[in-house]
Amino acid sequence: MRRQGEKSMKPLISIIIPCFNTAEYLPQCMESLEKQTIGFDKLQFIFVDDASTDDNKTWNCIVQFEHIHPNEVIAVHLDENRAQGGAKNIGISYAEAEYIGFVDSDDWIEPDMYQKLYECVVKYQCDAVDCCIIKNFPNGSEEIFTKKGDIYDYFEKSITEGGTHWIKDFMHVGYGGYLVTGIYKKTIINQNNILFPEHLKYEDNYWSAILSVYLKDFYHLQDNCYHYRQRENSTVYLRNVSYHLDQMEIEELKIKTYQELGIFERFEKEIEADFLHIYFCNTLIKLFVQYDMPSFEIYTKMIKRVRELFPNYLSNPYFKNEEFYTTLLKLISKDINEIQFQEIGKMILQYCYASEQLKYNDTEKENQAIEQLLCTIKEYSLEEYFFKFGEIEKILKKIDNMITDSTEDQQKNILKSMVNNIQEMPPWMQVHILSFCMKASKEEKYAVILLDYILQASYDDIGEYNKLSHFWQIGTAQFLDQSLQTYATNIRMAQLYMQLFHTFKESLGLKERKYFSWQERNNNLIFIFSAQVLGMAHAPTKTLLDRCYALKKYLKKEIVIINTAMQIPAKGQAPFYGLINATYAEGLSDVKQLEFKGETFEFHQCENKMPDIDIIKNVIEMVKTRKPEFILDIGGSDICADLCGLFVPQITISTVFSRIAFSCGEYQMVDKILTEEDKGELAILGVDAQKVKKTPFTFSFKEQTHHFTRKQLELWEDKIVLLVVGWRLDQEVDENFLEMLEQVIKKNDNIAVAFMGKFDLYDEKIKKYPKLLENSKNLGMQMDALAVVECCDLYVNPKRNGGGSSVSEALYKGLPAVTLPTGDVSVAAGELFWVEDYFAMQEKILKYASEENYYKQMSEKAKKRAEELMNANNFVTVIQDVESQISTNG
């Protein structure tokens, strides 16, 4: 052992840092200790090297730190490994301060952690205070618990003095719960000789429990100050090591100490509950999760001990709301053989997988749990599957989260295991699991496998209504995740659409395209189809009405709008991971006219039971009876519109105007130059590439009726406010985008972010980013978007497909845009506002924030771009060109 230097003043807190082969992590730990705002010189740091075996790397790191800070740091070297308990006991013997704290040498802490903790003990004169952790995972992600205020537990007497509370009264979900997050009064520790068990793991469980029986008060801070590193080779996660069974011995030691202190009888049911939870249930789970060869001998030993110590365990009131643990406890009364023991293991693995307890264990165990899940659900009938669909989806969602946090190799193995274990499932179930693989992996490979399976399936296996539902679900997944938009997937989507089109055409007894002649058709009448019509807050509906207005005002056409309700139809819905449901405006069902900018349009809305053959027949009959000059299909993917397009010419406009639409209509309008891949898709759809017209997409906005102030919107008066807009922000705002915003605010705290639109997961997603949490606001859905936009400074766009309308509104109000060169926002904004990636986006935002003249220049350019986007003459000109072709062709 060695120590150097002497402090002239007694430290406020003594911090003990046990170390064993952690040279890789110590520098980060030490740096966080040096930055403590309470004052480094007011703390004592006791580093105990527990006989590390890394060629003195850990010890040299400690000694070097001691040389830099000889008055604050004590370096202690143990010649024999005594495990963390022994190292902590040595550390306590060197502690000089009134309070003691602990830090694991592979973790780190926030700069103000000990200042906050010490301020609490001074203010409340409490025996102990702790804060909350931040779990840091290997992939860089964090898990932060959101809480509601501090908690102060105060009792007149400690348990040993006759207090009637129990240890669990100091425990609160999401708060503390870790020895390293707190500081503890040293006099209580020393006077009662509270020591850690040595040469055993899980020593904190014992020490914390015994300390708690001597405490009268405990303050819990809601602040997340301690970074708890989650690493696969840490003590908690290592596999096939004997020390996981140390917790059985720790629980025996706790029982013995409670008996010696004379509190066992008073709190027998509480002690029994703790013992059953940890000694039996948790150890049983570890036998299967942490060991390749679970020990039946250990299991029988546990059974015997519980029966001896707590014969009336089943009457314990603390388990009445814990279904899974109650199931495990019932095993104690049964005598089982080794084969039955293994069956219990399968049940445990499935439970642990669903509850994410296998997150950092080996892939083999994860695959076993998946196989067990798949084996279970494949026995379900369709009725049972639908009944348990929500439960199955919940489990799959947890697997999805686990995959996100896994290594690339682990991800591949897990997904491969799932695909390999679905062969004996019914087709509809295979689609569900394959859809999970597609969405969880975000890889073309699984989208192709899924589409090929659906394409090749007979209608006996997957009916046409089911296939149409799957088409829409996959299309929506593509819209939300650009990584699924590849040539291979788009080609198959086109094939699936054509397969469905021909099936419905045959079902209706329709033949090939044959138009009414030009002379027969009403050249002043246009039918405009849309698969969905909502309100003015819905960008595609605004696009629809804007086109209706231009055709009526400038070309003097009579307009009939038909909402076919074909978007994501409920009819034919079958199990699909993350199933999306369309919105249907029931209130429009009885509406006969729509008004927009002073113009009135005839309106028909199909019932919300499409695709219905009789309703489709009625729509076709309306077209055949009234014989419009042509059909304008807004959005595509509308089989009802395409069937009507067999009788009169059809022009399809994609609402994702950066890509072509899935439509069999003769003409298309799109705001892009066709690629060879586009031409390949068009060929499958039976569309001549020569009849696809490049058309600048134009917009009109819902009239602004308000003028808000930032104060009214509860936005920051003195900050630069970034605006993020979208109807699907839950899917579109990912961790990469949020991390970029977090870094922006860290570099310039005069920046804040406002989210406008549908962002139900705002609280859950933002909590991982402390700066963003403090400097962002979710404005939710706003009926007067322009009034909100003018209160902001800069439009920032995540990677996505849609958003063309919202960026146009921003440009109109003089907000420069910052967007990646993909999706509708990039097309609408133009190259001037593109950035290459999220790092470049971060730099561009900071440039706007720091360079006033640059901002003003780009704001003027934004307004000029908006003028171009609002010029409806471009659309009208192209329509006239197509109209001329139509009349020439007859």
C-alpha positions, -999 to 999 in steps of 0.1 A, spaced: 0 0 0 11 36 -6 -2 71 -1 13 105 -7 5 141 3 -15 155 32 -46 177 30 -45 208 51 -83 207 55 -106 178 62 -124 167 29 -162 170 26 -166 136 9 -143 106 6 -148 88 -27 -136 52 -30 -128 38 -65 -120 0 -66 -101 -9 -97 -93 -42 -114 -79 -43 -149 -97 -10 -159 -68 10 -174 -88 14 -206 -116 33 -187 -98 50 -159 -88 82 -178 -125 91 -185 -134 83 -149 -105 104 -135 -113 133 -158 -149 134 -146 -136 135 -110 -113 164 -118 -142 184 -131 -163 183 -100 -178 217 -94 -178 213 -56 -140 217 -58 -115 190 -64 -96 200 -33 -127 195 -11 -128 158 -20 -107 128 -11 -102 101 -37 -91 66 -26 -81 44 -56 -77 7 -46 -60 -15 -71 -74 -50 -63 -44 -69 -75 -49 -62 -112 -34 -86 -137 -28 -63 -167 10 -58 -163 6 -28 -140 -14 -8 -165 -42 0 -140 -17 6 -112 5 29 -133 -26 49 -143 -35 53 -106 0 63 -95 3 89 -123 -30 104 -111 -17 104 -76 15 123 -87 -6 150 -103 -29 154 -73 -8 143 -42 -30 161 -17 -63 147 -29 -55 112 -41 -46 81 -22 -33 51 -41 -36 17 -25 -23 -15 -40 -35 -49 -28 -12 -79 -33 -41 -103 -32 -74 -99 -50 -102 -95 -24 -129 -87 -49 -147 -54 -48 -160 -59 -13 -125 -62 1 -113 -33 -19 -141 -11 -7 -135 -21 30 -98 -10 25 -110 23 10 -134 29 39 -105 25 64 -87 54 46 -117 77 45 -114 109 64 -146 128 54 -179 129 71 -196 113 40 -184 84 18 -192 77 -18 -182 51 -44 -175 52 -81 -168 22 -103 -136 27 -122 -152 20 -156 -179 46 -151 -179 84 -150 -200 112 -134 -215 146 -143 -194 176 -131 -220 187 -105 -229 153 -91 -211 157 -57 -220 193 -54 -257 185 -57 -254 155 -33 -235 175 -7 -259 205 -9 -288 181 0 -271 166 30 -263 201 43 -298 214 37 -317 184 51 -291 169 75 -299 135 61 -280 102 66 -278 95 29 -286 110 -5 -285 96 -40 -292 106 -76 -301 87 -107 -281 69 -134 -277 73 -171 -271 39 -187 -245 42 -215 -246 13 -240 -218 1 -263 -234 16 -294 -233 51 -280 -270 52 -270 -282 62 -235 -311 53 -213 -323 80 -190 -351 77 -165 -376 105 -164 -390 113 -130 -412 138 -113 -394 157 -86 -371 148 -57 -382 125 -29 -374 129 8 -379 98 30 -379 107 67 -387 84 97 -385 92 135 -365 60 142 -343 37 122 -354 1 118 -329 -10 145 -343 16 168 -378 3 164 -389 20 132 -419 4 114 -408 11 79 -388 -14 58 -358 -11 35 -380 -10 4 -395 23 17 -362 39 7 -365 25 -28 -384 42 -56 -388 31 -93 -364 51 -115 -346 68 -85 -312 58 -73 -311 21 -64 -273 19 -71 -247 22 -43 -224 44 -66 -251 71 -70 -250 83 -34 -231 95 -4 -235 80 31 -227 93 66 -195 77 77 -203 77 115 -232 53 108 -209 30 89 -181 30 114 -202 29 146 -221 -2 134 -191 -18 117 -209 -21 84 -185 -39 61 -187 -55 26 -185 -93 23 -151 -101 9 -143 -126 -20 -179 -125 -31 -197 -106 -59 -230 -88 -54 -215 -73 -22 -234 -41 -27 -267 -59 -22 -256 -69 14 -240 -36 23 -269 -14 11 -295 -35 29 -277 -35 62 -268 2 60 -305 9 54 -317 -6 87 -296 21 104 -309 51 84 -336 75 95 -338 96 64 -328 94 27 -330 121 1 -335 110 -36 -325 135 -63 -343 132 -96 -311 144 -114 -293 119 -137 -257 124 -127 -240 90 -128 -230 74 -161 -233 36 -157 -213 19 -185 -230 -12 -199 -202 -35 -213 -204 -71 -222 -173 -81 -203 -184 -65 -170 -191 -85 -139 -228 -84 -144 -228 -98 -180 -200 -123 -181 -213 -159 -188 -205 -193 -173 -187 -178 -142 -194 -193 -108 -197 -159 -90 -233 -154 -103 -243 -179 -76 -226 -157 -50 -259 -138 -46 -273 -170 -29 -246 -167 -2 -252 -129 0 -289 -135 7 -279 -160 34 -256 -134 50 -284 -109 50 -308 -133 68 -281 -141 94 -274 -104 101 -311 -96 104 -314 -124 129 -284 -111 149 -299 -76 149 -332 -89 162 -353 -76 134 -361 -109 115 -393 -117 133 -407 -81 130 -402 -80 93 -404 -117 84 -427 -113 54 -407 -84 40 -374 -104 44 -391 -135 30 -402 -115 -1 -366 -102 -7 -352 -137 -2 -376 -153 -26 -371 -126 -52 -333 -127 -52 -322 -161 -37 -347 -182 -57 -363 -163 -86 -334 -142 -98 -309 -170 -93 -332 -194 -112 -333 -169 -141 -295 -166 -140 -291 -203 -143 -306 -202 -177 -296 -168 -189 -260 -168 -178 -250 -205 -181 -248 -228 -211 -254 -258 -188 -279 -248 -161 -273 -268 -129 -302 -290 -118 -283 -296 -86 -282 -259 -77 -320 -258 -85 -327 -286 -60 -305 -270 -34 -325 -237 -37 -358 -256 -35 -347 -274 -3 -335 -242 13 -366 -222 7 -388 -250 20 -367 -251 52 -365 -213 58 -400 -201 46 -425 -231 45 -455 -207 40 -439 -188 12 -470 -190 -11 -490 -168 13 -465 -139 9 -486 -108 1 -458 -91 -18 -462 -113 -49 -499 -110 -56 -493 -86 -86 -463 -104 -100 -476 -131 -123 -443 -144 -136 -426 -146 -102 -457 -162 -87 -454 -189 -114 -418 -195 -105 -426 -197 -68 -452 -224 -74 -423 -246 -87 -410 -248 -51 -438 -271 -41 -432 -295 -70 -407 -323 -74 -396 -322 -110 -371 -341 -131 -342 -328 -152 -363 -329 -184 -390 -308 -168 -363 -285 -155 -352 -278 -191 -388 -270 -201 -389 -245 -172 -358 -230 -188 -375 -224 -221 -403 -205 -204 -378 -184 -185 -358 -175 -216 -390 -164 -234 -400 -142 -205 -365 -127 -202 -363 -120 -239 -397 -102 -239 -386 -81 -209 -351 -73 -224 -332 -91 -197 -311 -109 -224 -300 -76 -240 -263 -81 -235 -260 -119 -235 -247 -141 -262 -266 -146 -295 -270 -184 -289 -292 -177 -259 -311 -150 -278 -317 -173 -307 -330 -200 -283 -355 -175 -269 -366 -165 -304 -370 -201 -314 -391 -207 -283 -413 -177 -291 -418 -188 -327 -425 -224 -317 -452 -211 -293 -470 -188 -318 -469 -212 -347 -494 -234 -328 -519 -206 -326 -550 -206 -348 -558 -175 -368 -584 -165 -341 -559 -171 -313 -533 -151 -331 -555 -121 -336 -566 -123 -300 -530 -122 -288 -517 -99 -316 -511 -70 -293 -491 -92 -269 -471 -106 -298 -464 -72 -312 -452 -60 -278 -427 -88 -276 -415 -82 -312 -411 -45 -304 -388 -54 -275 -368 -77 -298 -366 -48 -322 -352 -25 -296 -327 -52 -286 -316 -56 -322 -310 -19 -324 -286 -21 -295 -268 -52 -308 -237 -55 -328 -240 -60 -366 -231 -97 -363 -256 -102 -336 -283 -85 -356 -276 -107 -386 -277 -139 -365 -309 -130 -348 -327 -121 -381 -313 -152 -398 -326 -173 -369 -361 -158 -373 -363 -164 -410 -350 -200 -406 -377 -208 -381 -408 -197 -400 -410 -224 -427 -437 -244 -409 -459 -214 -401 -491 -206 -421 -485 -180 -448 -502 -151 -430 -479 -157 -400 -448 -159 -421 -457 -125 -436 -459 -111 -400 -425 -123 -390 -409 -113 -424 -424 -78 -420 -408 -76 -386 -374 -86 -401 -378 -59 -428 -387 -31 -404 -362 -41 -377 -333 -46 -401 -342 -17 -424 -324 -38 -451 -334 -43 -487 -327 -80 -483 -357 -87 -460 -380 -64 -480 -372 -84 -511 -377 -117 -492 -411 -105 -480 -422 -91 -514 -411 -123 -532 -431 -144 -507 -463 -123 -512 -459 -122 -550 -454 -160 -552 -482 -169 -528 -514 -181 -543 -547 -163 -534 -557 -194 -515 -527 -187 -491 -528 -149 -492 -561 -134 -505 -562 -105 -529 -575 -82 -501 -547 -93 -478 -521 -87 -506 -535 -52 -512 -532 -45 -474 -496 -57 -475 -488 -36 -505 -499 -5 -486 -481 -15 -454 -449 -21 -473 -453 12 -492 -458 31 -460 -427 15 -445 -408 26 -476 -422 61 -472 -410 63 -436 -376 47 -442 -357 55 -474 -333 26 -469 -362 4 -480 -366 24 -513 -343 6 -537 -346 -5 -573 -351 -42 -562 -380 -33 -538 -396 -8 -561 -396 -33 -590 -413 -58 -568 -438 -33 -555 -447 -24 -592 -451 -62 -599 -474 -66 -569 -495 -36 -579 -499 -49 -614 -508 -84 -601 -535 -68 -579 -547 -45 -607 -552 -74 -631 -569 -95 -604 -595 -68 -596 -599 -61 -633 -607 -98 -639 -630 -99 -609 -651 -71 -624 -651 -87 -659 -633 -57 -674 -612 -59 -706 -582 -40 -718 -581 -2 -720 -606 13 -745 -615 50 -742 -647 67 -751 -639 88 -781 -628 125 -778 -662 135 -792 -681 114 -767 -663 128 -737 -672 160 -719 -642 182 -725 -652 206 -698 -654 179 -671 -625 164 -651 -627 137 -624 -601 141 -597 -594 109 -577 -576 107 -544 -572 76 -521 -576 98 -491 -592 132 -484 -589 148 -449 -586 185 -441 -564 215 -449 -538 205 -424 -532 174 -446 -506 182 -473 -519 158 -499 -555 172 -495 -541 207 -500 -524 194 -531 -557 180 -544 -576 212 -538 -549 234 -552 -550 213 -585 -588 216 -585 -586 253 -580 -560 258 -609 -580 237 -633 -613 255 -625 -598 290 -624 -574 289 -653 -589 263 -676 -625 268 -667 -631 231 -661 -659 215 -641 -644 194 -613 -657 163 -596 -636 150 -566 -639 114 -557 -623 101 -525 -619 63 -531 -608 57 -495 -583 32 -509 -553 44 -489 -543 17 -464 -577 0 -465 -589 -18 -433 -605 -45 -454 -580 -74 -458 -558 -63 -429 -537 -93 -417 -509 -95 -391 -481 -71 -401 -454 -57 -378 -461 -21 -367 -495 -22 -386 -505 13 -398 -541 24 -400 -553 51 -423 -573 81 -412 -608 83 -426 -628 116 -423 -662 102 -414 -675 138 -412 -671 141 -450 -693 112 -458 -724 133 -462 -706 163 -477 -716 169 -513 -693 199 -520 -659 211 -510 -649 248 -510 -614 262 -515 -604 298 -522 -639 308 -531 -644 279 -556 -668 250 -551 -662 215 -562 -686 185 -564 -675 158 -539 -681 121 -535 -666 100 -507 -667 62 -508 -677 42 -477 -649 32 -454 -651 -5 -465 -629 -4 -496 -619 -22 -517 -656 -31 -521 -665 -46 -555 -700 -30 -556 -687 4 -547 -659 2 -573 -686 -8 -599 -706 23 -589 -676 46 -593 -668 31 -627 -704 35 -638 -703 72 -628 -673 77 -650 -689 58 -679 -721 78 -675 -706 113 -672 -676 106 -695 -651 132 -683 -623 145 -706 -598 127 -684 -591 115 -648 -565 132 -626 -553 108 -600 -536 125 -570 -511 102 -554 -513 69 -573 -516 34 -558 -553 37 -564 -567 6 -581 -602 21 -582 -589 51 -602 -568 29 -625 -598 8 -633 -617 39 -643 -587 48 -664 -596 20 -687 -625 41 -701 -610 77 -702 -574 89 -702 -558 91 -668 -530 114 -656 -514 105 -623 -495 129 -601 -473 115 -573 -477 133 -540 -442 120 -533 -431 142 -562 -394 131 -560 -405 96 -572 -429 81 -597 -462 68 -586 -475 32 -587 -502 36 -613 -513 20 -646 -527 53 -658 -515 63 -693 -498 96 -682 -478 107 -652 -465 140 -639 -434 140 -616 -409 167 -606 -378 148 -616 -358 136 -646 -364 99 -652 -337 75 -644 -332 41 -661 -346 25 -629 -377 47 -631 -382 36 -667 -379 -1 -656 -407 4 -630 -428 22 -656 -424 -6 -680 -438 -31 -655 -467 -7 -648 -474 -6 -686 -466 32 -688 -447 46 -717 -419 67 -703 -425 93 -731 -458 100 -715 -443 110 -682 -440 148 -679 -415 166 -657 -436 191 -638 -424 215 -611 -445 208 -581 -464 239 -569 -482 247 -536 -508 270 -521 -512 275 -484 -541 275 -460 -549 311 -453 -531 325 -422 -557 337 -397 -535 344 -367 -503 362 -357 -488 346 -326 -460 359 -304 -433 336 -291 -446 342 -257 -480 329 -267 -464 297 -281 -442 295 -250 -411 297 -272 -378 314 -262 -378 351 -267 -341 355 -271 -330 323 -288 -327 312 -324 -355 287 -329 -352 258 -353 -384 244 -366 -390 207 -373 -423 199 -390 -440 166 -398 -471 144 -395 -450 113 -388 -422 127 -365 -424 95 -344 -409 76 -373 -390 104 -391 -370 118 -361 -344 92 -354 -314 91 -330 -290 104 -356 -311 135 -361 -316 141 -324 -279 136 -317 -271 162 -343 -295 187 -327 -280 178 -293 -245 187 -305 -257 219 -321 -271 231 -288 -240 220 -269 -219 242 -292 -244 272 -292 -267 274 -262 -285 303 -279 -303 278 -301 -336 260 -293 -358 236 -313 -396 236 -318 -413 205 -332 -446 210 -349 -469 182 -360 -477 147 -348 -449 137 -323 -465 114 -298 -432 99 -287 -416 133 -281 -411 128 -243 -397 93 -248 -373 102 -275 -360 135 -262 -352 123 -227 -320 108 -239 -306 142 -249 -303 165 -219 -295 197 -238 -323 191 -263 -347 182 -235 -340 216 -218 -341 236 -251 -369 221 -271 -407 222 -272 -433 200 -288 -460 223 -302 -481 194 -315 -506 198 -343 -512 235 -353 -542 245 -374 -525 278 -385 -491 266 -396 -480 299 -411 -486 317 -379 -463 293 -361 -436 293 -388 -432 331 -387 -422 328 -350 -392 306 -359 -359 313 -376 -347 282 -395 -364 251 -410 -345 219 -403 -355 187 -420 -347 151 -409 -341 124 -435 -375 115 -449 -397 114 -480 -425 139 -475 -425 175 -462 -427 195 -494 -456 215 -483 -441 225 -449 -408 236 -463 -426 257 -489 -445 275 -460 -412 281 -443 -395 295 -474 -425 317 -480 -420 332 -445 -383 338 -452 -370 308 -432 -339 293 -449 -341 255 -450 -314 229 -441 -321 195 -456 -304 164 -469 -305 160 -507 -333 133 -505 -371 134 -504 -397 160 -512 -382 187 -490 -350 186 -510 -369 189 -543 -391 218 -531 -363 237 -514 -338 233 -542 -300 226 -542 -292 259 -526 -305 246 -493 -290 211 -494 -263 197 -471 -245 164 -476 -250 147 -442 -260 154 -406 -225 167 -397 -227 192 -425 -263 200 -413 -249 208 -378 -222 231 -393 -247 249 -415 -271 255 -386 -242 270 -365 -233 291 -395 -268 306 -398 -268 312 -360 -235 330 -360 -234 349 -393 -262 375 -394 -255 388 -430 -254 352 -443 -288 345 -427 -303 376 -443 -290 367 -477 -304 332 -475 -337 344 -461 -342 366 -493 -334 336 -515 -358 315 -495 -386 340 -504 -377 340 -541 -378 302 -541 -412 303 -525 -425 325 -553 -415 298 -578 -432 271 -558 -465 291 -556 -467 296 -594 -495 274 -605 -490 283 -642 -463 255 -645 -489 229 -636 -516 244 -659 -491 245 -688 -482 208 -685 -519 199 -682 -526 218 -714 -497 199 -731 -511 165 -720 -546 176 -729 -534 184 -764 -518 149 -767 -551 134 -755 -572 152 -781 -547 143 -808 -549 106 -799 -587 108 -797 
